[in-house]
Amino acid sequence: MNIKLHHINLCSTNVPAMEAFYRTVLDLQPEPALNESRTPEGGYAGKVAFITDGTTQMHLAEKDFGVSFRTGQVINPVERGHIAFRTDDIEAFKRRLKEHGIPYSDFGAWAMRGWDQIFFYDPDGNIVEVHQVR
């Protein structure tokens, strides 16, 4: 099973200002193709800006405190943000979490078309995403 850092998600009440900041100050570039993969009908229709340094992405997402209520999931990945890793075997990773007694929320293909996403907490309560592109 391969696991690599994929993106950092920061949540904001002003996505355009955040995008302008990171593009201006850090010279990050847009990743416009990702907008086409969004699935707002999955329970999150907030604004999102996708930017990158060419290797790692940043997803700047509008805060939404109601996602857990709409999806029935325990973890809300757009309440305060998360760090995300991509794997080539999400089922093996789920088994790993179960072996370690770590509960997770399985969102399936929730926010991005073709991405199976799970979210869980690290020991300090930070949200971690692991996803696989199908």
N, CA, C and O atoms as CSV, one atom per row, in Angstrom:
chain,resi,resn,atom,element,x,y,z
A,1,MET,N,N,0.848,-1.175,0.000
A,1,MET,CA,C,0.000,0.000,0.000
A,1,MET,C,C,0.894,1.239,0.000
A,1,MET,O,O,1.795,1.360,0.830
A,2,ASN,N,N,0.648,2.134,-0.909
A,2,ASN,CA,C,1.392,3.372,-1.049
A,2,ASN,C,C,0.575,4.508,-0.439
A,2,ASN,O,O,-0.626,4.599,-0.690
A,3,ILE,N,N,1.206,5.382,0.363
A,3,ILE,CA,C,0.537,6.538,0.959
A,3,ILE,C,C,1.435,7.752,0.770
A,3,ILE,O,O,2.616,7.718,1.117
A,4,LYS,N,N,0.868,8.833,0.214
A,4,LYS,CA,C,1.637,10.063,-0.007
A,4,LYS,C,C,0.803,11.274,0.380
A,4,LYS,O,O,-0.416,11.295,0.209
A,5,LEU,N,N,1.495,12.290,0.911
A,5,LEU,CA,C,0.823,13.552,1.198
A,5,LEU,C,C,0.237,14.093,-0.094
A,5,LEU,O,O,0.925,14.147,-1.114
A,6,HIS,N,N,-1.029,14.495,-0.061
A,6,HIS,CA,C,-1.679,14.996,-1.258
A,6,HIS,C,C,-2.054,16.469,-1.145
A,6,HIS,O,O,-1.717,17.269,-2.018
A,7,HIS,N,N,-2.759,16.827,-0.061
A,7,HIS,CA,C,-3.153,18.228,0.089
A,7,HIS,C,C,-3.374,18.596,1.543
A,7,HIS,O,O,-3.527,17.746,2.420
A,8,ILE,N,N,-3.384,19.897,1.756
A,8,ILE,CA,C,-3.752,20.465,3.038
A,8,ILE,C,C,-5.015,21.275,2.788
A,8,ILE,O,O,-5.072,22.079,1.858
A,9,ASN,N,N,-6.015,21.062,3.613
A,9,ASN,CA,C,-7.273,21.784,3.482
A,9,ASN,C,C,-7.358,22.809,4.609
A,9,ASN,O,O,-7.299,22.461,5.789
A,10,LEU,N,N,-7.497,24.066,4.229
A,10,LEU,CA,C,-7.734,25.125,5.203
A,10,LEU,C,C,-9.149,25.635,5.006
A,10,LEU,O,O,-9.596,25.816,3.873
A,11,CYS,N,N,-9.851,25.866,6.096
A,11,CYS,CA,C,-11.222,26.360,6.010
A,11,CYS,C,C,-11.256,27.843,6.337
A,11,CYS,O,O,-10.493,28.327,7.173
A,12,SER,N,N,-12.150,28.553,5.669
A,12,SER,CA,C,-12.208,30.003,5.785
A,12,SER,C,C,-13.633,30.497,5.580
A,12,SER,O,O,-14.465,29.814,4.982
A,13,THR,N,N,-13.892,31.675,6.078
A,13,THR,CA,C,-15.158,32.340,5.779
A,13,THR,C,C,-15.016,33.239,4.552
A,13,THR,O,O,-16.001,33.813,4.088
A,14,ASN,N,N,-13.782,33.368,4.017
A,14,ASN,CA,C,-13.535,34.212,2.859
A,14,ASN,C,C,-12.531,33.513,1.927
A,14,ASN,O,O,-11.342,33.832,1.927
A,15,VAL,N,N,-13.024,32.571,1.151
A,15,VAL,CA,C,-12.169,31.789,0.254
A,15,VAL,C,C,-11.445,32.666,-0.772
A,15,VAL,O,O,-10.250,32.460,-0.989
A,16,PRO,N,N,-12.108,33.631,-1.413
A,16,PRO,CA,C,-11.368,34.460,-2.380
A,16,PRO,C,C,-10.176,35.203,-1.760
A,16,PRO,O,O,-9.132,35.326,-2.399
A,17,ALA,N,N,-10.317,35.691,-0.546
A,17,ALA,CA,C,-9.205,36.384,0.118
A,17,ALA,C,C,-8.069,35.414,0.427
A,17,ALA,O,O,-6.895,35.749,0.266
A,18,MET,N,N,-8.426,34.211,0.872
A,18,MET,CA,C,-7.397,33.199,1.147
A,18,MET,C,C,-6.658,32.817,-0.132
A,18,MET,O,O,-5.432,32.708,-0.140
A,19,GLU,N,N,-7.406,32.617,-1.204
A,19,GLU,CA,C,-6.766,32.259,-2.473
A,19,GLU,C,C,-5.835,33.378,-2.939
A,19,GLU,O,O,-4.713,33.107,-3.366
A,20,ALA,N,N,-6.283,34.620,-2.861
A,20,ALA,CA,C,-5.452,35.748,-3.269
A,20,ALA,C,C,-4.179,35.811,-2.424
A,20,ALA,O,O,-3.098,36.072,-2.950
A,21,PHE,N,N,-4.302,35.574,-1.126
A,21,PHE,CA,C,-3.142,35.600,-0.247
A,21,PHE,C,C,-2.106,34.556,-0.666
A,21,PHE,O,O,-0.938,34.890,-0.865
A,22,TYR,N,N,-2.523,33.302,-0.800
A,22,TYR,CA,C,-1.573,32.233,-1.111
A,22,TYR,C,C,-1.017,32.340,-2.528
A,22,TYR,O,O,0.129,31.965,-2.777
A,23,ARG,N,N,-1.817,32.846,-3.447
A,23,ARG,CA,C,-1.306,33.016,-4.810
A,23,ARG,C,C,-0.333,34.178,-4.888
A,23,ARG,O,O,0.668,34.099,-5.600
A,24,THR,N,N,-0.613,35.260,-4.165
A,24,THR,CA,C,0.232,36.452,-4.211
A,24,THR,C,C,1.502,36.291,-3.386
A,24,THR,O,O,2.599,36.584,-3.861
A,25,VAL,N,N,1.350,35.827,-2.162
A,25,VAL,CA,C,2.487,35.767,-1.239
A,25,VAL,C,C,3.381,34.567,-1.513
A,25,VAL,O,O,4.603,34.684,-1.425
A,26,LEU,N,N,2.803,33.415,-1.842
A,26,LEU,CA,C,3.594,32.199,-2.030
A,26,LEU,C,C,3.674,31.741,-3.488
A,26,LEU,O,O,4.245,30.688,-3.775
A,27,ASP,N,N,3.108,32.521,-4.405
A,27,ASP,CA,C,3.148,32.202,-5.841
A,27,ASP,C,C,2.530,30.849,-6.176
A,27,ASP,O,O,2.939,30.208,-7.144
A,28,LEU,N,N,1.557,30.409,-5.392
A,28,LEU,CA,C,0.879,29.164,-5.732
A,28,LEU,C,C,-0.003,29.387,-6.950
A,28,LEU,O,O,-0.486,30.493,-7.192
A,29,GLN,N,N,-0.204,28.319,-7.712
A,29,GLN,CA,C,-0.943,28.392,-8.961
A,29,GLN,C,C,-2.270,27.644,-8.851
A,29,GLN,O,O,-2.386,26.696,-8.074
A,30,PRO,N,N,-3.263,28.064,-9.621
A,30,PRO,CA,C,-4.564,27.386,-9.557
A,30,PRO,C,C,-4.505,25.976,-10.140
A,30,PRO,O,O,-3.691,25.673,-11.012
A,31,GLU,N,N,-5.391,25.132,-9.631
A,31,GLU,CA,C,-5.620,23.773,-10.144
A,31,GLU,C,C,-7.063,23.721,-10.630
A,31,GLU,O,O,-7.891,23.061,-10.002
A,32,PRO,N,N,-7.391,24.400,-11.737
A,32,PRO,CA,C,-8.792,24.550,-12.142
A,32,PRO,C,C,-9.496,23.257,-12.508
A,32,PRO,O,O,-10.719,23.181,-12.398
A,33,ALA,N,N,-8.773,22.246,-12.937
A,33,ALA,CA,C,-9.415,20.991,-13.347
A,33,ALA,C,C,-10.155,20.326,-12.190
A,33,ALA,O,O,-11.118,19.591,-12.411
A,34,LEU,N,N,-9.720,20.575,-10.974
A,34,LEU,CA,C,-10.377,19.938,-9.826
A,34,LEU,C,C,-11.795,20.450,-9.616
A,34,LEU,O,O,-12.632,19.722,-9.083
A,35,ASN,N,N,-12.088,21.684,-10.022
A,35,ASN,CA,C,-13.452,22.203,-9.883
A,35,ASN,C,C,-14.458,21.350,-10.639
A,35,ASN,O,O,-15.608,21.220,-10.220
A,36,GLU,N,N,-14.025,20.768,-11.753
A,36,GLU,CA,C,-14.911,19.930,-12.559
A,36,GLU,C,C,-15.232,18.610,-11.873
A,36,GLU,O,O,-16.227,17.967,-12.205
A,37,SER,N,N,-14.403,18.200,-10.921
A,37,SER,CA,C,-14.595,16.929,-10.220
A,37,SER,C,C,-15.442,17.063,-8.964
A,37,SER,O,O,-15.763,16.051,-8.341
A,38,ARG,N,N,-15.813,18.271,-8.572
A,38,ARG,CA,C,-16.588,18.462,-7.346
A,38,ARG,C,C,-17.986,17.877,-7.478
A,38,ARG,O,O,-18.575,17.874,-8.559
A,39,THR,N,N,-18.501,17.388,-6.369
A,39,THR,CA,C,-19.862,16.859,-6.326
A,39,THR,C,C,-20.629,17.572,-5.209
A,39,THR,O,O,-20.802,17.010,-4.128
A,40,PRO,N,N,-21.090,18.801,-5.458
A,40,PRO,CA,C,-21.765,19.561,-4.409
A,40,PRO,C,C,-23.044,18.909,-3.907
A,40,PRO,O,O,-23.497,19.200,-2.800
A,41,GLU,N,N,-23.629,18.030,-4.714
A,41,GLU,CA,C,-24.838,17.338,-4.272
A,41,GLU,C,C,-24.555,16.334,-3.154
A,41,GLU,O,O,-25.489,15.801,-2.556
A,42,GLY,N,N,-23.288,16.071,-2.868
A,42,GLY,CA,C,-22.908,15.120,-1.825
A,42,GLY,C,C,-23.038,15.651,-0.413
A,42,GLY,O,O,-22.811,14.907,0.541
A,43,GLY,N,N,-23.399,16.921,-0.250
A,43,GLY,CA,C,-23.585,17.457,1.085
A,43,GLY,C,C,-22.732,18.663,1.388
A,43,GLY,O,O,-22.809,19.220,2.484
A,44,TYR,N,N,-21.907,19.083,0.422
A,44,TYR,CA,C,-21.083,20.273,0.621
A,44,TYR,C,C,-21.026,21.066,-0.674
A,44,TYR,O,O,-20.393,20.652,-1.645
A,45,ALA,N,N,-21.692,22.206,-0.676
A,45,ALA,CA,C,-21.727,23.051,-1.867
A,45,ALA,C,C,-20.945,24.345,-1.668
A,45,ALA,O,O,-21.081,25.275,-2.462
A,46,GLY,N,N,-20.128,24.415,-0.616
A,46,GLY,CA,C,-19.366,25.620,-0.311
A,46,GLY,C,C,-18.342,25.958,-1.371
A,46,GLY,O,O,-17.999,25.131,-2.217
A,47,LYS,N,N,-17.855,27.200,-1.312
A,47,LYS,CA,C,-16.815,27.646,-2.237
A,47,LYS,C,C,-15.515,26.917,-1.913
A,47,LYS,O,O,-15.200,26.681,-0.746
A,48,VAL,N,N,-14.764,26.561,-2.956
A,48,VAL,CA,C,-13.456,25.934,-2.786
A,48,VAL,C,C,-12.515,26.485,-3.851
A,48,VAL,O,O,-12.887,26.625,-5.016
A,49,ALA,N,N,-11.299,26.793,-3.435
A,49,ALA,CA,C,-10.232,27.149,-4.380
A,49,ALA,C,C,-9.167,26.074,-4.282
A,49,ALA,O,O,-8.747,25.709,-3.184
A,50,PHE,N,N,-8.735,25.571,-5.413
A,50,PHE,CA,C,-7.693,24.548,-5.471
A,50,PHE,C,C,-6.429,25.205,-6.021
A,50,PHE,O,O,-6.432,25.738,-7.130
A,51,ILE,N,N,-5.346,25.164,-5.236
A,51,ILE,CA,C,-4.084,25.764,-5.658
A,51,ILE,C,C,-2.946,24.793,-5.353
A,51,ILE,O,O,-3.108,23.857,-4.570
A,52,THR,N,N,-1.787,25.028,-5.986
A,52,THR,CA,C,-0.677,24.088,-5.832
A,52,THR,C,C,0.670,24.776,-5.999
A,52,THR,O,O,0.783,25.838,-6.611
A,53,ASP,N,N,1.677,24.140,-5.440
A,53,ASP,CA,C,3.061,24.561,-5.676
A,53,ASP,C,C,3.678,23.720,-6.794
A,53,ASP,O,O,4.868,23.848,-7.083
A,54,GLY,N,N,2.884,22.874,-7.411
A,54,GLY,CA,C,3.353,21.976,-8.462
A,54,GLY,C,C,3.530,20.558,-7.968
A,54,GLY,O,O,3.639,19.628,-8.768
A,55,THR,N,N,3.559,20.382,-6.654
A,55,THR,CA,C,3.697,19.054,-6.054
A,55,THR,C,C,2.546,18.768,-5.099
A,55,THR,O,O,1.835,17.774,-5.246
A,56,THR,N,N,2.372,19.642,-4.129
A,56,THR,CA,C,1.335,19.463,-3.111
A,56,THR,C,C,0.255,20.511,-3.312
A,56,THR,O,O,0.539,21.667,-3.627
A,57,GLN,N,N,-0.993,20.086,-3.124
A,57,GLN,CA,C,-2.116,20.991,-3.304
A,57,GLN,C,C,-2.544,21.602,-1.974
A,57,GLN,O,O,-2.273,21.062,-0.902
A,58,MET,N,N,-3.218,22.742,-2.076
A,58,MET,CA,C,-3.975,23.311,-0.972
A,58,MET,C,C,-5.409,23.416,-1.449
A,58,MET,O,O,-5.670,23.887,-2.555
A,59,HIS,N,N,-6.337,22.979,-0.618
A,59,HIS,CA,C,-7.757,23.140,-0.891
A,59,HIS,C,C,-8.257,24.157,0.119
A,59,HIS,O,O,-8.247,23.898,1.322
A,60,LEU,N,N,-8.687,25.296,-0.355
A,60,LEU,CA,C,-9.189,26.369,0.498
A,60,LEU,C,C,-10.706,26.310,0.440
A,60,LEU,O,O,-11.316,26.672,-0.566
A,61,ALA,N,N,-11.305,25.855,1.524
A,61,ALA,CA,C,-12.731,25.544,1.530
A,61,ALA,C,C,-13.501,26.458,2.464
A,61,ALA,O,O,-13.017,26.844,3.528
A,62,GLU,N,N,-14.706,26.792,2.044
A,62,GLU,CA,C,-15.591,27.581,2.882
A,62,GLU,C,C,-16.037,26.751,4.087
A,62,GLU,O,O,-16.477,25.611,3.938
A,63,LYS,N,N,-15.918,27.336,5.276
A,63,LYS,CA,C,-16.359,26.639,6.490
A,63,LYS,C,C,-17.831,26.283,6.372
A,63,LYS,O,O,-18.637,27.065,5.867
A,64,ASP,N,N,-18.168,25.093,6.843
A,64,ASP,CA,C,-19.558,24.643,6.826
A,64,ASP,C,C,-19.778,23.753,8.036
A,64,ASP,O,O,-19.327,22.608,8.063
A,65,PHE,N,N,-20.473,24.281,9.037
A,65,PHE,CA,C,-20.691,23.540,10.274
A,65,PHE,C,C,-21.801,22.502,10.155
A,65,PHE,O,O,-21.988,21.707,11.076
A,66,GLY,N,N,-22.543,22.485,9.047
A,66,GLY,CA,C,-23.672,21.573,8.902
A,66,GLY,C,C,-23.393,20.284,8.160
A,66,GLY,O,O,-24.302,19.471,7.991
A,67,VAL,N,N,-22.164,20.067,7.710
A,67,VAL,CA,C,-21.861,18.884,6.899
A,67,VAL,C,C,-22.176,17.587,7.645
A,67,VAL,O,O,-22.762,16.674,7.065
A,68,SER,N,N,-21.801,17.494,8.905
A,68,SER,CA,C,-22.062,16.261,9.668
A,68,SER,C,C,-23.549,15.972,9.743
A,68,SER,O,O,-23.962,14.817,9.644
A,69,PHE,N,N,-24.359,17.006,9.917
A,69,PHE,CA,C,-25.808,16.816,9.999
A,69,PHE,C,C,-26.371,16.333,8.667
A,69,PHE,O,O,-27.227,15.449,8.639
A,70,ARG,N,N,-25.892,16.914,7.558
A,70,ARG,CA,C,-26.411,16.540,6.243
A,70,ARG,C,C,-25.931,15.183,5.765
A,70,ARG,O,O,-26.645,14.505,5.026
A,71,THR,N,N,-24.738,14.772,6.169
A,71,THR,CA,C,-24.185,13.513,5.682
A,71,THR,C,C,-24.369,12.359,6.662
A,71,THR,O,O,-24.227,11.197,6.280
A,72,GLY,N,N,-24.683,12.665,7.921
A,72,GLY,CA,C,-24.808,11.618,8.930
A,72,GLY,C,C,-23.458,11.084,9.397
A,72,GLY,O,O,-23.399,10.031,10.031
A,73,GLN,N,N,-22.384,11.790,9.095
A,73,GLN,CA,C,-21.045,11.364,9.491
A,73,GLN,C,C,-20.631,12.065,10.788
A,73,GLN,O,O,-21.072,13.181,11.063
A,74,VAL,N,N,-19.796,11.416,11.568
A,74,VAL,CA,C,-19.325,11.985,12.826
A,74,VAL,C,C,-18.345,13.123,12.589
A,74,VAL,O,O,-18.410,14.148,13.269
A,75,ILE,N,N,-17.448,12.958,11.643
A,75,ILE,CA,C,-16.380,13.931,11.403
A,75,ILE,C,C,-16.807,14.920,10.317
A,75,ILE,O,O,-17.368,14.534,9.292
A,76,ASN,N,N,-16.532,16.200,10.564
A,76,ASN,CA,C,-16.812,17.250,9.589
A,76,ASN,C,C,-15.480,17.789,9.063
A,76,ASN,O,O,-14.818,18.559,9.759
A,77,PRO,N,N,-15.073,17.402,7.851
A,77,PRO,CA,C,-13.763,17.808,7.334
A,77,PRO,C,C,-13.665,19.268,6.905
A,77,PRO,O,O,-12.567,19.743,6.613
A,78,VAL,N,N,-14.787,19.994,6.859
A,78,VAL,CA,C,-14.742,21.401,6.481
A,78,VAL,C,C,-15.229,22.306,7.612
A,78,VAL,O,O,-15.710,23.415,7.377
A,79,GLU,N,N,-15.096,21.822,8.816
A,79,GLU,CA,C,-15.363,22.665,9.980
A,79,GLU,C,C,-14.126,23.487,10.324
A,79,GLU,O,O,-14.218,24.682,10.604
A,80,ARG,N,N,-12.954,22.820,10.298
A,80,ARG,CA,C,-11.706,23.521,10.623
A,80,ARG,C,C,-10.536,23.068,9.773
A,80,ARG,O,O,-9.410,23.501,10.015
A,81,GLY,N,N,-10.757,22.219,8.794
A,81,GLY,CA,C,-9.709,21.804,7.880
A,81,GLY,C,C,-9.105,20.456,8.225
A,81,GLY,O,O,-9.441,19.848,9.241
A,82,HIS,N,N,-8.203,19.998,7.360
A,82,HIS,CA,C,-7.596,18.687,7.536
A,82,HIS,C,C,-6.351,18.567,6.657
A,82,HIS,O,O,-6.100,19.396,5.781
A,83,ILE,N,N,-5.589,17.520,6.916
A,83,ILE,CA,C,-4.455,17.165,6.078
A,83,ILE,C,C,-4.845,15.877,5.353
A,83,ILE,O,O,-5.498,15.011,5.934
A,84,ALA,N,N,-4.447,15.750,4.091
A,84,ALA,CA,C,-4.920,14.623,3.289
A,84,ALA,C,C,-3.784,13.855,2.632
A,84,ALA,O,O,-2.805,14.427,2.154
A,85,PHE,N,N,-3.949,12.549,2.627
A,85,PHE,CA,C,-3.005,11.635,2.001
A,85,PHE,C,C,-3.746,10.822,0.948
A,85,PHE,O,O,-4.933,10.531,1.095
A,86,ARG,N,N,-3.036,10.460,-0.109
A,86,ARG,CA,C,-3.598,9.620,-1.171
A,86,ARG,C,C,-2.972,8.238,-1.060
A,86,ARG,O,O,-1.766,8.101,-0.859
A,87,THR,N,N,-3.818,7.208,-1.193
A,87,THR,CA,C,-3.351,5.838,-1.179
A,87,THR,C,C,-3.790,5.130,-2.455
A,87,THR,O,O,-4.675,5.598,-3.170
A,88,ASP,N,N,-3.166,4.017,-2.719
A,88,ASP,CA,C,-3.575,3.196,-3.856
A,88,ASP,C,C,-4.414,2.006,-3.394
A,88,ASP,O,O,-4.806,1.174,-4.213
A,89,ASP,N,N,-4.701,1.913,-2.068
A,89,ASP,CA,C,-5.498,0.799,-1.550
A,89,ASP,C,C,-6.249,1.238,-0.288
A,89,ASP,O,O,-5.805,0.989,0.833
A,90,ILE,N,N,-7.386,1.891,-0.493
A,90,ILE,CA,C,-8.173,2.416,0.624
A,90,ILE,C,C,-8.681,1.300,1.535
A,90,ILE,O,O,-8.784,1.492,2.747
A,91,GLU,N,N,-9.001,0.135,0.966
A,91,GLU,CA,C,-9.503,-0.970,1.786
A,91,GLU,C,C,-8.415,-1.466,2.743
A,91,GLU,O,O,-8.698,-1.752,3.906
A,92,ALA,N,N,-7.194,-1.567,2.267
A,92,ALA,CA,C,-6.092,-1.967,3.147
A,92,ALA,C,C,-5.875,-0.928,4.230
A,92,ALA,O,O,-5.559,-1.274,5.368
A,93,PHE,N,N,-6.041,0.335,3.892
A,93,PHE,CA,C,-5.855,1.371,4.904
A,93,PHE,C,C,-6.963,1.311,5.953
A,93,PHE,O,O,-6.702,1.507,7.140
A,94,LYS,N,N,-8.185,1.045,5.531
A,94,LYS,CA,C,-9.282,0.887,6.500
A,94,LYS,C,C,-8.981,-0.264,7.459
A,94,LYS,O,O,-9.234,-0.157,8.659
A,95,ARG,N,N,-8.443,-1.360,6.934
A,95,ARG,CA,C,-8.078,-2.489,7.797
A,95,ARG,C,C,-7.011,-2.070,8.803
A,95,ARG,O,O,-7.058,-2.468,9.968
A,96,ARG,N,N,-6.057,-1.273,8.355
A,96,ARG,CA,C,-5.017,-0.782,9.257
A,96,ARG,C,C,-5.629,0.033,10.399
A,96,ARG,O,O,-5.262,-0.144,11.561
A,97,LEU,N,N,-6.562,0.924,10.062
A,97,LEU,CA,C,-7.209,1.713,11.112
A,97,LEU,C,C,-7.952,0.813,12.097
A,97,LEU,O,O,-7.881,1.022,13.308
A,98,LYS,N,N,-8.659,-0.181,11.579
A,98,LYS,CA,C,-9.387,-1.114,12.459
A,98,LYS,C,C,-8.425,-1.882,13.360
A,98,LYS,O,O,-8.707,-2.082,14.541
A,99,GLU,N,N,-7.291,-2.312,12.810
A,99,GLU,CA,C,-6.291,-3.035,13.602
A,99,GLU,C,C,-5.763,-2.181,14.747
A,99,GLU,O,O,-5.407,-2.707,15.802
A,100,HIS,N,N,-5.709,-0.868,14.545
A,100,HIS,CA,C,-5.212,0.048,15.568
A,100,HIS,C,C,-6.334,0.631,16.426
A,100,HIS,O,O,-6.087,1.470,17.292
A,101,GLY,N,N,-7.567,0.184,16.182
A,101,GLY,CA,C,-8.694,0.661,16.977
A,101,GLY,C,C,-9.042,2.118,16.734
A,101,GLY,O,O,-9.522,2.803,17.637
A,102,ILE,N,N,-8.804,2.592,15.525
A,102,ILE,CA,C,-9.070,3.999,15.190
A,102,ILE,C,C,-10.377,4.085,14.404
A,102,ILE,O,O,-10.451,3.595,13.277
A,103,PRO,N,N,-11.404,4.701,14.981
A,103,PRO,CA,C,-12.663,4.860,14.249
A,103,PRO,C,C,-12.515,5.905,13.146
A,103,PRO,O,O,-11.687,6.810,13.242
A,104,TYR,N,N,-13.324,5.769,12.102
A,104,TYR,CA,C,-13.245,6.713,10.993
A,104,TYR,C,C,-14.628,6.913,10.393
A,104,TYR,O,O,-15.527,6.088,10.559
A,105,SER,N,N,-14.771,8.022,9.697
A,105,SER,CA,C,-15.987,8.302,8.936
A,105,SER,C,C,-15.690,7.989,7.479
A,105,SER,O,O,-14.741,8.518,6.901
A,106,ASP,N,N,-16.507,7.129,6.894
A,106,ASP,CA,C,-16.333,6.715,5.505
A,106,ASP,C,C,-17.305,7.512,4.637
A,106,ASP,O,O,-18.495,7.204,4.577
A,107,PHE,N,N,-16.784,8.533,3.970
A,107,PHE,CA,C,-17.616,9.392,3.138
A,107,PHE,C,C,-17.799,8.839,1.735
A,107,PHE,O,O,-18.633,9.347,0.985
A,108,GLY,N,N,-17.040,7.805,1.354
A,108,GLY,CA,C,-17.123,7.291,-0.008
A,108,GLY,C,C,-16.782,8.387,-1.000
A,108,GLY,O,O,-15.902,9.208,-0.743
A,109,ALA,N,N,-17.474,8.405,-2.133
A,109,ALA,CA,C,-17.267,9.442,-3.151
A,109,ALA,C,C,-18.177,10.614,-2.808
A,109,ALA,O,O,-19.262,10.756,-3.372
A,110,TRP,N,N,-17.729,11.443,-1.886
A,110,TRP,CA,C,-18.557,12.494,-1.302
A,110,TRP,C,C,-18.365,13.847,-1.973
A,110,TRP,O,O,-19.307,14.384,-2.555
A,111,ALA,N,N,-17.190,14.393,-1.904
A,111,ALA,CA,C,-16.967,15.760,-2.364
A,111,ALA,C,C,-16.310,15.835,-3.734
A,111,ALA,O,O,-16.478,16.819,-4.455
A,112,MET,N,N,-15.565,14.798,-4.093
A,112,MET,CA,C,-14.850,14.794,-5.362
A,112,MET,C,C,-15.210,13.527,-6.131
A,112,MET,O,O,-15.066,12.417,-5.619
A,113,ARG,N,N,-15.669,13.700,-7.341
A,113,ARG,CA,C,-16.063,12.573,-8.182
A,113,ARG,C,C,-14.884,11.613,-8.357
A,113,ARG,O,O,-13.805,12.011,-8.795
A,114,GLY,N,N,-15.108,10.347,-8.007
A,114,GLY,CA,C,-14.083,9.331,-8.194
A,114,GLY,C,C,-13.105,9.184,-7.044
A,114,GLY,O,O,-12.225,8.325,-7.102
A,115,TRP,N,N,-13.230,10.005,-5.986
A,115,TRP,CA,C,-12.355,9.893,-4.817
A,115,TRP,C,C,-13.126,9.219,-3.697
A,115,TRP,O,O,-14.147,9.745,-3.254
A,116,ASP,N,N,-12.664,8.069,-3.231
A,116,ASP,CA,C,-13.219,7.449,-2.029
A,116,ASP,C,C,-12.468,8.028,-0.846
A,116,ASP,O,O,-11.250,7.881,-0.749
A,117,GLN,N,N,-13.197,8.694,0.068
A,117,GLN,CA,C,-12.568,9.436,1.154
A,117,GLN,C,C,-12.988,8.912,2.522
A,117,GLN,O,O,-14.163,8.635,2.767
A,118,ILE,N,N,-11.997,8.781,3.412
A,118,ILE,CA,C,-12.278,8.507,4.815
A,118,ILE,C,C,-11.583,9.587,5.641
A,118,ILE,O,O,-10.574,10.156,5.226
A,119,PHE,N,N,-12.145,9.856,6.816
A,119,PHE,CA,C,-11.602,10.871,7.714
A,119,PHE,C,C,-11.546,10.299,9.114
A,119,PHE,O,O,-12.434,9.553,9.528
A,120,PHE,N,N,-10.487,10.658,9.849
A,120,PHE,CA,C,-10.325,10.201,11.225
A,120,PHE,C,C,-9.518,11.245,11.982
A,120,PHE,O,O,-8.976,12.180,11.392
A,121,TYR,N,N,-9.449,11.073,13.291
A,121,TYR,CA,C,-8.707,12.007,14.137
A,121,TYR,C,C,-7.348,11.439,14.509
A,121,TYR,O,O,-7.207,10.237,14.733
A,122,ASP,N,N,-6.337,12.321,14.575
A,122,ASP,CA,C,-5.054,11.920,15.150
A,122,ASP,C,C,-5.170,12.058,16.674
A,122,ASP,O,O,-6.213,12.500,17.157
A,123,PRO,N,N,-4.145,11.700,17.442
A,123,PRO,CA,C,-4.258,11.740,18.899
A,123,PRO,C,C,-4.573,13.122,19.487
A,123,PRO,O,O,-5.083,13.203,20.604
A,124,ASP,N,N,-4.283,14.206,18.763
A,124,ASP,CA,C,-4.598,15.543,19.269
A,124,ASP,C,C,-5.892,16.110,18.707
A,124,ASP,O,O,-6.214,17.272,18.955
A,125,GLY,N,N,-6.639,15.311,17.954
A,125,GLY,CA,C,-7.919,15.766,17.422
A,125,GLY,C,C,-7.852,16.458,16.077
A,125,GLY,O,O,-8.855,17.009,15.622
A,126,ASN,N,N,-6.694,16.446,15.425
A,126,ASN,CA,C,-6.597,16.977,14.071
A,126,ASN,C,C,-7.245,15.991,13.112
A,126,ASN,O,O,-7.133,14.779,13.295
A,127,ILE,N,N,-7.916,16.502,12.101
A,127,ILE,CA,C,-8.593,15.637,11.142
A,127,ILE,C,C,-7.621,15.236,10.038
A,127,ILE,O,O,-6.904,16.067,9.480
A,128,VAL,N,N,-7.617,13.937,9.741
A,128,VAL,CA,C,-6.771,13.379,8.684
A,128,VAL,C,C,-7.691,12.725,7.653
A,128,VAL,O,O,-8.620,12.002,8.012
A,129,GLU,N,N,-7.430,12.979,6.397
A,129,GLU,CA,C,-8.132,12.331,5.292
A,129,GLU,C,C,-7.190,11.363,4.620
A,129,GLU,O,O,-6.004,11.652,4.461
A,130,VAL,N,N,-7.708,10.216,4.223
A,130,VAL,CA,C,-7.017,9.326,3.299
A,130,VAL,C,C,-8.018,9.028,2.193
A,130,VAL,O,O,-9.169,8.682,2.459
A,131,HIS,N,N,-7.567,9.166,0.951
A,131,HIS,CA,C,-8.474,8.908,-0.177
A,131,HIS,C,C,-7.761,8.097,-1.260
A,131,HIS,O,O,-6.534,8.038,-1.347
A,132,GLN,N,N,-8.602,7.486,-2.064
A,132,GLN,CA,C,-8.115,6.753,-3.236
A,132,GLN,C,C,-8.902,7.219,-4.433
A,132,GLN,O,O,-10.124,7.351,-4.361
A,133,VAL,N,N,-8.219,7.470,-5.537
A,133,VAL,CA,C,-8.882,7.810,-6.784
A,133,VAL,C,C,-9.238,6.520,-7.487
A,133,VAL,O,O,-8.371,5.677,-7.717
A,134,ARG,N,N,-10.497,6.359,-7.829
A,134,ARG,CA,C,-10.960,5.147,-8.523
A,134,ARG,C,C,-10.843,5.312,-10.019
A,134,ARG,O,O,-11.186,4.399,-10.770
